Amino acid sequence: MPAFAPGPRPGGLPPVRVLRTRAGRLACVVSGRGAPPIVLIAGAGVALEGWRRLYPAIERLGTVFAWNRFGLRGSDPPPRQGQSASDVVAALRELLRQAGIAPPYLLVGHSVGGLHANLFARLHPREVAGLLLLEAAHPQDQAVLRPHETRLAGALSRLLALPQQWLRPNLHAEMQCIRRTVEEVGVAGPFPEIPLTVVTGGQAPPAWMMSPAAVGEKRAHQQELARLSPLGEQVIAQRSGHFPQLSEPGLVLDALRRLLVRCRSQAPDKPL
């Protein structure tokens, strides 16, 4: 397992690296040391800055890998219009190989990135040690996500302090692929019996985004995600909405720390 030491820095993310894959260049950050490697998969339209409040503390837990999908800053435009989950998973696996980071991985998926992590675990179960889902999208959440794309772009821009023009193209492309992504997850095979933690925001979304009935459905969907594995559990981030990694980074880091312990105990004879 390679060690990536970013060196002293005032805080925030490590230096960005750009690696070339067959489909184009992708920006990533790699730091920390230890196994299993922690792989961060952001939601639609969200760049590396969406993880900033977890750093540098997360680096003390192990090797940490985060990246910008095609269409986000530092990465090339998508090789084709739209990116479904299978496109994202294929690009991520190649990028990890280019970075010299070997499986099995502990995948951390936020929002739509949770669908990508879900598909990754189903397609490549031997490469996944565990899964941490942060306010992850459930396949049946797509009816809520797509109608509010414009307002969602504005909310992300304010939350992440980034211009909308940096967020909107990737957000739009991935929202257009939600149906295909859901279909891919549905036919990918069973979810593996791996340690799983689902972190759910306890604060309800604003009324423009989700009706009270839809909020109830979403909460039920979060419970269903926790039941994907017999080793699944749910954690409620009481002071968080859709971005617990920004509003309650300490809670997310604690959930990740405990999940790492479970992952290591599940494979005592394997050098994770």
C-alpha positions as CSV (number, residue, x, y, z in Angstrom):
1,M,0.0,0.0,0.0
2,P,1.6,3.3,-1.0
3,A,1.8,6.1,1.5
4,F,0.8,9.6,0.3
5,A,1.9,12.4,2.6
6,P,0.8,15.9,1.5
7,G,3.1,17.6,3.9
8,P,2.3,20.6,6.1
9,R,-0.6,22.7,4.9
10,P,-2.9,25.2,6.6
11,G,-6.0,23.0,6.4
12,G,-8.4,21.7,3.8
13,L,-7.7,19.4,0.9
14,P,-4.4,17.9,-0.1
15,P,-2.8,19.0,-3.4
16,V,-4.7,18.0,-6.5
17,R,-3.2,15.4,-8.9
18,V,-4.4,14.9,-12.4
19,L,-4.1,11.3,-13.8
20,R,-4.8,10.2,-17.4
21,T,-7.2,7.4,-18.1
22,R,-8.3,5.9,-21.4
23,A,-11.4,8.1,-21.4
24,G,-9.5,11.3,-20.3
25,R,-7.9,13.1,-17.4
26,L,-9.3,13.0,-13.9
27,A,-8.4,15.1,-10.9
28,C,-7.9,13.5,-7.5
29,V,-6.4,13.9,-4.1
30,V,-4.6,11.1,-2.2
31,S,-3.3,11.3,1.3
32,G,-2.9,9.3,4.5
33,R,-1.8,5.7,5.0
34,G,-3.4,2.5,6.0
35,A,-5.9,-0.1,4.8
36,P,-8.6,-0.5,3.6
37,P,-8.3,2.6,1.4
38,I,-11.2,5.0,1.9
39,V,-12.7,6.1,-1.4
40,L,-14.9,9.2,-1.4
41,I,-17.6,9.3,-4.1
42,A,-19.4,12.7,-4.2
43,G,-22.9,13.5,-5.2
44,A,-24.0,14.9,-8.6
45,G,-22.4,18.3,-9.4
46,V,-20.3,18.3,-6.2
47,A,-16.5,18.7,-6.6
48,L,-13.7,17.8,-4.1
49,E,-14.7,20.8,-2.0
50,G,-17.7,18.9,-0.8
51,W,-15.4,16.8,1.4
52,R,-13.2,19.7,2.8
53,R,-14.5,19.6,6.4
54,L,-13.4,15.9,6.8
55,Y,-9.8,16.9,6.2
56,P,-7.2,16.6,7.6
57,A,-8.7,14.4,10.4
58,I,-9.8,11.7,7.9
59,E,-6.2,11.1,6.9
60,R,-5.4,9.7,10.3
61,L,-7.8,6.8,9.6
62,G,-6.1,5.5,6.5
63,T,-5.3,6.1,2.9
64,V,-7.9,8.5,1.6
65,F,-8.8,8.9,-2.1
66,A,-11.2,11.6,-3.5
67,W,-11.8,12.6,-7.1
68,N,-13.6,14.8,-9.5
69,R,-15.7,13.0,-12.1
70,F,-15.6,14.0,-15.7
71,G,-17.0,17.5,-16.1
72,L,-15.8,18.8,-12.8
73,R,-12.9,21.2,-12.1
74,G,-9.5,19.7,-13.2
75,S,-11.1,16.8,-15.0
76,D,-11.9,16.5,-18.7
77,P,-15.4,16.8,-20.0
78,P,-17.4,13.6,-20.1
79,P,-16.4,11.4,-23.1
80,R,-20.0,11.1,-24.0
81,Q,-23.2,13.0,-23.0
82,G,-24.3,12.0,-19.5
83,Q,-22.6,9.7,-17.0
84,S,-24.5,6.8,-15.6
85,A,-23.4,4.8,-12.6
86,S,-21.6,2.2,-14.8
87,D,-19.6,4.9,-16.5
88,V,-18.6,6.4,-13.1
89,V,-17.7,3.0,-11.6
90,A,-15.5,2.1,-14.7
91,A,-13.7,5.4,-14.6
92,L,-13.1,5.2,-10.8
93,R,-11.7,1.7,-11.0
94,E,-9.2,2.7,-13.7
95,L,-8.3,5.8,-11.8
96,L,-7.6,3.8,-8.6
97,R,-5.4,1.5,-10.6
98,Q,-3.5,4.5,-12.1
99,A,-3.0,5.8,-8.6
100,G,-1.6,2.5,-7.4
101,I,-4.4,2.0,-4.8
102,A,-5.4,-1.7,-4.5
103,P,-8.7,-3.1,-3.3
104,P,-10.6,-4.0,-1.2
105,Y,-11.9,-0.4,-0.7
106,L,-14.1,1.2,1.9
107,L,-16.5,3.2,-0.3
108,V,-18.1,6.4,1.0
109,G,-21.0,7.6,-1.2
110,H,-22.9,10.8,-0.8
111,S,-26.3,11.5,-2.4
112,V,-26.2,10.2,-6.0
113,G,-22.7,9.0,-5.3
114,G,-24.4,6.5,-3.0
115,L,-26.0,4.9,-6.1
116,H,-22.5,4.7,-7.7
117,A,-21.1,3.0,-4.6
118,N,-24.1,0.7,-4.5
119,L,-23.5,-0.4,-8.0
120,F,-19.7,-0.8,-7.5
121,A,-20.4,-3.1,-4.5
122,R,-22.8,-5.2,-6.6
123,L,-20.6,-5.5,-9.7
124,H,-17.3,-6.0,-7.9
125,P,-18.0,-7.4,-4.4
126,R,-14.5,-8.8,-4.0
127,E,-13.1,-5.2,-4.3
128,V,-15.3,-3.7,-1.5
129,A,-14.5,-4.1,2.2
130,G,-17.4,-2.0,3.4
131,L,-19.7,0.9,2.5
132,L,-20.6,4.2,4.2
133,L,-23.6,5.9,2.7
134,L,-24.1,9.6,3.5
135,E,-27.6,10.8,2.8
136,A,-27.4,8.4,-0.1
137,A,-29.9,8.3,-3.0
138,H,-32.2,5.3,-3.0
139,P,-33.3,4.0,-6.4
140,Q,-36.8,5.2,-5.7
141,D,-35.7,8.7,-4.9
142,Q,-35.3,9.7,-8.5
143,A,-38.8,11.2,-8.8
144,V,-37.8,13.8,-6.1
145,L,-34.4,14.6,-7.5
146,R,-34.9,15.5,-11.1
147,P,-37.8,18.1,-11.0
148,H,-35.8,20.5,-8.7
149,E,-32.4,20.5,-10.6
150,T,-32.3,24.3,-11.0
151,R,-33.0,25.0,-7.3
152,L,-30.6,22.2,-6.3
153,A,-27.8,23.9,-8.3
154,G,-28.5,27.1,-6.4
155,A,-28.5,25.4,-3.0
156,L,-25.3,23.6,-3.8
157,S,-23.6,26.8,-4.9
158,R,-24.5,28.6,-1.7
159,L,-23.5,25.6,0.5
160,L,-20.2,25.0,-1.1
161,A,-19.4,28.6,-1.9
162,L,-18.8,27.8,-5.5
163,P,-20.2,29.5,-8.7
164,Q,-23.2,27.7,-10.2
165,Q,-21.4,27.5,-13.6
166,W,-18.9,25.1,-12.0
167,L,-21.7,22.9,-10.7
168,R,-24.5,23.0,-13.2
169,P,-23.1,21.1,-16.3
170,N,-22.2,18.0,-14.3
171,L,-25.3,18.2,-12.2
172,H,-27.5,18.4,-15.2
173,A,-25.7,15.5,-17.0
174,E,-26.0,13.2,-14.1
175,M,-29.6,14.1,-13.4
176,Q,-30.4,13.2,-17.0
177,C,-28.9,9.8,-16.4
178,I,-30.7,9.0,-13.1
179,R,-33.2,6.6,-14.7
180,R,-30.4,4.6,-16.5
181,T,-28.4,4.6,-13.3
182,V,-31.3,3.1,-11.3
183,E,-31.8,0.5,-14.0
184,E,-28.2,-0.5,-13.8
185,V,-28.4,-0.9,-10.0
186,G,-31.6,-3.0,-10.4
187,V,-30.0,-5.6,-12.7
188,A,-26.5,-5.7,-11.2
189,G,-27.1,-8.6,-8.8
190,P,-27.3,-8.9,-5.1
191,F,-25.7,-6.5,-2.6
192,P,-22.8,-8.3,-0.8
193,E,-22.8,-9.2,2.9
194,I,-20.4,-6.5,3.9
195,P,-20.3,-4.0,6.8
196,L,-22.6,-1.1,5.9
197,T,-23.4,2.2,7.7
198,V,-26.1,4.6,6.5
199,V,-25.9,8.1,7.8
200,T,-29.2,9.9,7.5
201,G,-29.7,13.6,8.0
202,G,-32.3,14.3,10.8
203,Q,-33.3,17.7,9.4
204,A,-36.1,17.6,6.8
205,P,-35.3,19.2,3.4
206,P,-37.0,22.6,2.6
207,A,-40.6,22.5,1.5
208,W,-39.7,23.5,-2.1
209,M,-37.6,20.4,-2.5
210,M,-39.8,17.8,-0.8
211,S,-43.3,17.5,0.5
212,P,-44.0,16.0,4.0
213,A,-45.2,12.8,2.3
214,A,-42.0,12.6,0.3
215,V,-39.9,13.2,3.4
216,G,-41.6,10.2,5.0
217,E,-40.9,8.1,1.9
218,K,-37.2,9.2,1.9
219,R,-36.8,8.2,5.6
220,A,-38.3,4.8,4.8
221,H,-35.9,4.5,1.9
222,Q,-32.9,5.3,4.2
223,Q,-34.0,2.4,6.4
224,E,-34.2,0.1,3.4
225,L,-30.6,1.1,2.4
226,A,-29.4,0.0,5.9
227,R,-31.1,-3.4,5.4
228,L,-29.2,-4.0,2.1
229,S,-26.7,-6.0,4.2
230,P,-27.3,-8.1,7.3
231,L,-24.3,-6.2,8.6
232,G,-26.0,-2.8,8.0
233,E,-26.8,-0.1,10.5
234,Q,-28.3,3.4,10.4
235,V,-26.9,6.5,12.2
236,I,-29.1,9.7,12.4
237,A,-27.2,12.9,12.1
238,Q,-29.7,15.0,14.1
239,R,-28.3,18.4,13.2
240,S,-27.8,17.7,9.5
241,G,-29.7,17.9,6.3
242,H,-28.3,16.6,3.0
243,F,-24.6,17.2,3.8
244,P,-23.7,15.6,7.1
245,Q,-20.0,15.6,6.1
246,L,-20.2,19.4,6.2
247,S,-22.6,20.0,9.0
248,E,-21.5,17.2,11.4
249,P,-18.0,16.1,10.2
250,G,-17.2,14.7,13.6
251,L,-20.2,12.4,13.5
252,V,-19.3,11.2,10.0
253,L,-15.7,10.6,11.0
254,D,-16.8,8.6,14.1
255,A,-19.1,6.5,11.9
256,L,-16.3,5.9,9.5
257,R,-13.9,5.0,12.3
258,R,-16.3,2.4,13.7
259,L,-17.0,1.0,10.2
260,L,-13.2,0.6,9.6
261,V,-13.0,-1.5,12.8
262,R,-15.9,-3.7,11.5
263,C,-14.3,-4.1,8.1
264,R,-11.0,-5.2,9.5
265,S,-12.6,-7.7,11.9
266,Q,-14.6,-9.2,9.0
267,A,-11.4,-10.3,7.2
268,P,-8.9,-11.2,10.0
269,D,-6.9,-13.4,7.6
270,K,-6.7,-10.9,4.8
271,P,-4.1,-8.1,4.8
272,L,-6.6,-5.2,4.3
